[in-house]
Amino acid sequence: MKEPEMNTTHPNCSTCPVFTPSERPKDECGVFGLYKHPEAAQITYFGLYALQHRGQESAGISVNRGINDKIFSHKGMGLVPEIFNMDDLKRIEGGSAIGHVRYSTTGDSVLANAQPFVVNHRHRSYALAHNGNLVNAHIIREELEEQGSIFQTTMDSEVFLHLFIKNLIKGDYESAILKAVSKLEGAYSMILLTCKGEIIGMKDPNGFRPLALGKLNGHYVLASETCAFDLIQAEFIRELAPGEIVIISEDGIKSIKHPNAAAKKSLCIFEYIYFARPDSTIDGKNVYEMRKAHGRRLAQESHVDADLVMPFPDSGNYAAIGYAAESGIPFEMAMIRNHYVGRSFIQPTQSMRDFAVRVKLNPVRELIKGKDIIIVEDSIIRGTTAKTRVKALKELGAGKIHMRVSCPPHKFPCYYGIDFSSKGELIAAQKPLDELTEYLGLDSLHYLSIEGMLEASGVNDPEANFCKACFDGTYPVPFDPNFTKQCMG
Ligand code: SF4
């Protein structure tokens, strides 16, 4: 039987300079795993499809087929449907599967860094899919290289596999995993696949990134977000606890605790504001409902008279619905999104770069002309897109334009897996509110307060502790800013 091609490339990769650049923060990664299912690879494909919003640079699926202790992979650059076809997937069926969609936060955007990352050791293979960012990977890597380790990629995730293999004595996965994760600092929700088909899910002690456990017709499944379970019709069981490690094998499921499991829970609050899909539920809280609650609170904090409330679709949709409901001001979809603009939209020339923004959204002039408008956005990172869109509304004869943002100003970089990595990229760190209001061409600008964000997110719930470092600079896990973002790239 023909074996699948390994590491298939796709020409439409996001490293191509003619593709539309986006100033939106990039999602970090999505992971998926299914334990011993006759259609594990095909179901993993659909799981990745549901998680595509978490990474669009590359994707991969690795499968243990019970053949010679090997793991078979199919990876490529681009979107999930560009990389896989059903014939490829059928050829690697059998056993357990893990999958990954990636946007690089450390490491270059090249095929070598596409995950799952597969290593071979003593005639046995292991594959890893990682979501997050290890803040001490450079230190571990240096130590390991001094001891003779040779690294194949620039990814932070690779250090975990080195540590795991180093500590793997007589196939004792549990002890090797515990020793390996005890060295890691930072954010990780990871899934490891062994050549025997065991699947091991791991969440860091702070629980920065989501990772949910479910069951599909009796087969355990893990996914970054519950929307993947909905698509494959799996039953949601629970979110992994911070610092929880689950080992899924022929003996069933075993849950063990990370050696540092007592760390303070710090779930990334930006998952709710922006990253996760609105149909996902994280830690018992539905993302759509959470965004609406942020919008409601924003309306309470920043009332202004206007004729309509509108989002820039799709980012502000749900907060805008909440804002309109709370304020009593009508909600309108006064900008229409072109759903057929893909990654392959080419900017004709530099002088025509406005097209890159305009092609995606077009205002409904009849709704705009002569109206006072409240635009609800979920975040402002660099501000250039918002500025262009506000200008377009003014040109159509809008009256007053107010912007309301459903999170506090981003003033600090993220070191736990999100791509706004320097203060220079964050316009709210560069300009005070009045200057920013003028720069964006607005009549008024208001951000949700940190207190409002936490209260609307249910922070009175003792279980709900969030990372909010990009808003207030209080980082839950210490790091060296000189190395954390540079070490692997
Ligand atoms: S710094 Fe911001 S984006 Fe990064 S993990 Fe914390 S809340 Fe999320």
Boltz pocket constraint, residues with backbone or C-beta under 6 A from the ligand:
constraints:
  - pocket:
      binder: B
      contacts: [[A, 208], [A, 266], [A, 267], [A, 268], [A, 269], [A, 270], [A, 271], [A, 412], [A, 413], [A, 414], [A, 415], [A, 416], [A, 417], [A, 418], [A, 467], [A, 468], [A, 469], [A, 470], [A, 471]]
      max_distance: 6.0
